[in-house]
Amino acid sequence: MIIVLTKPDFFAGEAERITALLTSGKADLIHIRKPQSNQYEVEQLLCDLPAVLYPRLVLHDHHPLAMRYGLRGVHLNRRNPNPPAGWTGAVSISCHSFEELAEARKQSYAYMSLSPIFDSISKQGYHAAFTCKQIEEARLQGLIDERVMALGGVTFSKIEVVKQMGFGGAMILGDAWK
């Protein structure tokens, strides 16, 4: 699975770029991650997108919009640690250590991300947190499998490497918006 995260800021032509990523087959899902946004701004972006793409969108913030628009899922984070009441769609979560990943695996998340796998493209000074040997050991222990997505410094050209490492897919930010 290839998941693209939006840039944290809004930009002209963003809805068109999201549409192109999804319709071209470059991305299976788009995570709308706008941590400084208000609900109105996120809703405007959703309204600019074709409704046929809603089942391929996941929100990091303003989760009630996911229910209102019938989106695929919500992503839990420190700002939003729980899905909205009554939510029945997919739920995903980010992990930054093997301990967090082990704890998250006990839940029924659709998928989890683990980061940073490589040095970040979009966050200066955010370096890989795991060695190849540690990732292999985690895979052998059953921590890394098809439900775990690699995040952090992942580019489209590294997707095969990520799959060989045992991840179920990749989450891409910086490389998708060049």
Stockholm file with secondary structure:
# STOCKHOLM 1.0

chainA/1-178         MIIVLTKPDFFAGEAERITALLTSGKADLIHIRKPQSNQYEVEQLLCDLPAVLYPRLVLHDHHPLAMRYGLRGVHLNRRNPNPPAGWTGAVSISCHSFEELAEARKQSYAYMSLSPIFDSISKQGYHAAFTCKQIEEARLQGLIDERVMALGGVTFSKIEVVKQMGFGGAMILGDAWK
#=GR chainA/1-178 SS CEEEECCSSCCTTHHHHHHHHHHTTSCSEEEECCTTCCHHHHHHHHHHSCGGGGGGEEESSCTHHHHHHTCSEEEECSSCCSCCTTCCSEEEEEESSHHHHHHHTTSCCSEEEECCSSCCSSSTTCCCCSCHHHHHHHHHTTSSSTTEEEESSCCGGGHHHHHHTTCSEEEESGGGGC
#=GC SS_cons         CEEEECCSSCCTTHHHHHHHHHHTTSCSEEEECCTTCCHHHHHHHHHHSCGGGGGGEEESSCTHHHHHHTCSEEEECSSCCSCCTTCCSEEEEEESSHHHHHHHTTSCCSEEEECCSSCCSSSTTCCCCSCHHHHHHHHHTTSSSTTEEEESSCCGGGHHHHHHTTCSEEEESGGGGC
//
